[in-house]
Amino acid sequence: VTVRIGIIGTGMIGEDHTRRLTDVISGAEVTAVTDVDADRAKEVADRFGGTAAVHSNGHDVIADDNVDAVVIASWGPSHAEFVLACVAAGKPVFCEKPLATTAEDCRRIVETEAATGRRLIQVGFMRRYDAAYQALKQVVDAGTIGAPLLMHCAHRNASVPDSVTTAGVLTDSVVHEVDLVRWLFDDEIASVRVLLPKRSSLAAAVLHDPLVVVFELAGGIMIDVELSVNIRYGYDIRGEVVGEIGVAQLADAAKTMVSTTAGSIRPVPADWRERFISAYDTEFQEWVDGVAAGADATGPSAWDGYAATVVTDACNAAYETQSVVTIELGERPVFYATGGTA
Ligand SMILES: NC(=O)c1ccc[n+]([C@@H]2O[C@H](COP(=O)([O-])OP(=O)(O)OC[C@H]3O[C@@H](n4cnc5c(N)ncnc54)[C@H](O)[C@@H]3O)[C@@H](O)[C@H]2O)c1
């Protein structure tokens, strides 16, 4: 079976997912695309086979009889409307993060999906599909390091455009650690605070860089996340879980460490695309296989998307107020109690 996919938003990641679905993933075909920039949509359709229909808006993609499932890769504020339209049409939807930009919209999506009784929605948190993170989770779950107590994370980018603000980093960057630690420790984040280290002179005035975000999970595990987004040397994602009787470190990305008489070189990826390319491929192959089998989505759920938006809102509040902000997610529909893990 070939799953026919419609893409809404053919910008940077929408184009990359079109390439992935066309050239890398088996069992998928991109049959329709759209973008508010119509030329851009046509250009991407032409570049990858030229057979996809170019529609003038996202709702026409969702309604297209030649589309079995939809990928949403447009700007965040447009996601909620398209996700709800996919659920109404009964079509599986892969929505890039965020699920929606407000907690209210996320909550509405969660309730709408739960009422259908089918998991149609998957949110694009790809770190769950990264081999190094999966190996780390196996060690934690096996009890090899004893009960996990705390985790140190680093999220480093070589640079970001001068337009990126502190709120932008707390919304768009740290969201990946938010989902990651909820999945890794199978628990919800209960509170957050944001610490402000000495500022890097390389950061623009609108950005406090670096930041340290501290999460506390409901069960007491504490996680510190260093966000340094102008660190020049590369894209470096680190993690170390401290347990009662040992520690487990996130393995390096698949780069060969070279040691000579001159010393050792540990090459780092240039950017997130390079670091997580296999994770995106695995994420999409599993999603397509599930859709082809008519199965419910098993990846990050609408509930996970809701939790991520609530927590990133809390990160922004904690930064602005410089206080500990507690997080109330409210009742989780029983529907989301199973699954939701890659
Ligand atoms: N999972 C990840 O690691 C990851 C990485 C990058 C981006 N993202 C997410 O993917 C989404 C897109 O990011 P990007 O970096 O590709 O942005 P982008 O600006 O490069 O692309 C977005 C595209 O969507 C189009 N668009 C906007 N509103 C639209 C609408 N209503 N209908 C149709 N097209 C519309 C824009 O014209 C643009 O071409 C964002 O939500 C972002 O957070 C996720």
Ligand as a Chemical Component Dictionary entry (heavy atoms), coordinates in Angstrom:
data_LIG
# 
_chem_comp.id                   LIG 
_chem_comp.type                 NON-POLYMER 
_chem_comp.pdbx_formal_charge   0 
_chem_comp.three_letter_code    LIG 
# 
loop_
_chem_comp_atom.comp_id 
_chem_comp_atom.atom_id 
_chem_comp_atom.alt_atom_id 
_chem_comp_atom.type_symbol 
_chem_comp_atom.charge 
_chem_comp_atom.model_Cartn_x 
_chem_comp_atom.model_Cartn_y 
_chem_comp_atom.model_Cartn_z 
_chem_comp_atom.pdbx_ordinal 
LIG N1  N1  N 0  10.719 19.205 14.823 1  
LIG C1  C1  C 0  11.659 20.078 14.532 2  
LIG O1  O1  O 0  12.807 19.878 14.865 3  
LIG C2  C2  C 0  11.341 21.324 13.769 4  
LIG C3  C3  C 0  12.367 21.983 13.086 5  
LIG C4  C4  C 0  12.059 23.132 12.351 6  
LIG C5  C5  C 0  10.764 23.590 12.309 7  
LIG N2  N2  N 1  9.785  22.949 13.006 8  
LIG C6  C6  C 0  8.392  23.458 12.970 9  
LIG O2  O2  O 0  7.898  23.380 11.649 10 
LIG C7  C7  C 0  7.068  24.500 11.339 11 
LIG C8  C8  C 0  7.621  25.223 10.110 12 
LIG O3  O3  O 0  8.920  25.691 10.392 13 
LIG P1  P1  P 0  9.935  26.139 9.241  14 
LIG O4  O4  O 0  11.233 26.363 9.918  15 
LIG O5  O5  O -1 9.862  25.215 8.083  16 
LIG O6  O6  O 0  9.322  27.567 8.824  17 
LIG P2  P2  P 0  9.337  28.271 7.395  18 
LIG O7  O7  O 0  8.943  29.688 7.628  19 
LIG O8  O8  O 0  10.603 27.974 6.667  20 
LIG O9  O9  O 0  8.171  27.502 6.601  21 
LIG C9  C9  C 0  6.810  27.627 6.916  22 
LIG C10 C10 C 0  6.040  27.673 5.589  23 
LIG O10 O10 O 0  4.645  27.626 5.876  24 
LIG C11 C11 C 0  3.990  28.516 5.001  25 
LIG N3  N3  N 0  2.709  28.854 5.626  26 
LIG C12 C12 C 0  2.496  29.629 6.716  27 
LIG N4  N4  N 0  1.191  29.673 7.006  28 
LIG C13 C13 C 0  0.552  28.895 6.104  29 
LIG C14 C14 C 0  -0.802 28.518 5.891  30 
LIG N5  N5  N 0  -1.776 28.993 6.676  31 
LIG N6  N6  N 0  -1.084 27.665 4.868  32 
LIG C15 C15 C 0  -0.093 27.205 4.074  33 
LIG N7  N7  N 0  1.208  27.529 4.221  34 
LIG C16 C16 C 0  1.528  28.354 5.225  35 
LIG C17 C17 C 0  4.957  29.684 4.841  36 
LIG O11 O11 O 0  4.693  30.428 3.663  37 
LIG C18 C18 C 0  6.289  28.957 4.793  38 
LIG O12 O12 O 0  6.689  28.619 3.482  39 
LIG C19 C19 C 0  7.048  25.372 12.608 40 
LIG O13 O13 O 0  5.899  25.070 13.355 41 
LIG C20 C20 C 0  8.300  24.932 13.353 42 
LIG O14 O14 O 0  8.191  25.078 14.753 43 
LIG C21 C21 C 0  10.051 21.811 13.704 44 
# 
loop_
_chem_comp_bond.comp_id 
_chem_comp_bond.atom_id_1 
_chem_comp_bond.atom_id_2 
_chem_comp_bond.value_order 
_chem_comp_bond.pdbx_ordinal 
LIG N1  C1  SING 1  
LIG C1  O1  DOUB 2  
LIG C1  C2  SING 3  
LIG C2  C3  SING 4  
LIG C2  C21 DOUB 5  
LIG C3  C4  DOUB 6  
LIG C4  C5  SING 7  
LIG C5  N2  DOUB 8  
LIG N2  C6  SING 9  
LIG N2  C21 SING 10 
LIG C6  O2  SING 11 
LIG C6  C20 SING 12 
LIG O2  C7  SING 13 
LIG C7  C8  SING 14 
LIG C7  C19 SING 15 
LIG C8  O3  SING 16 
LIG O3  P1  SING 17 
LIG P1  O4  DOUB 18 
LIG P1  O5  SING 19 
LIG P1  O6  SING 20 
LIG O6  P2  SING 21 
LIG P2  O7  DOUB 22 
LIG P2  O8  SING 23 
LIG P2  O9  SING 24 
LIG O9  C9  SING 25 
LIG C9  C10 SING 26 
LIG C10 O10 SING 27 
LIG C10 C18 SING 28 
LIG O10 C11 SING 29 
LIG C11 N3  SING 30 
LIG C11 C17 SING 31 
LIG N3  C12 SING 32 
LIG N3  C16 SING 33 
LIG C12 N4  DOUB 34 
LIG N4  C13 SING 35 
LIG C13 C14 SING 36 
LIG C13 C16 DOUB 37 
LIG C14 N5  SING 38 
LIG C14 N6  DOUB 39 
LIG N6  C15 SING 40 
LIG C15 N7  DOUB 41 
LIG N7  C16 SING 42 
LIG C17 O11 SING 43 
LIG C17 C18 SING 44 
LIG C18 O12 SING 45 
LIG C19 O13 SING 46 
LIG C19 C20 SING 47 
LIG C20 O14 SING 48 
# 
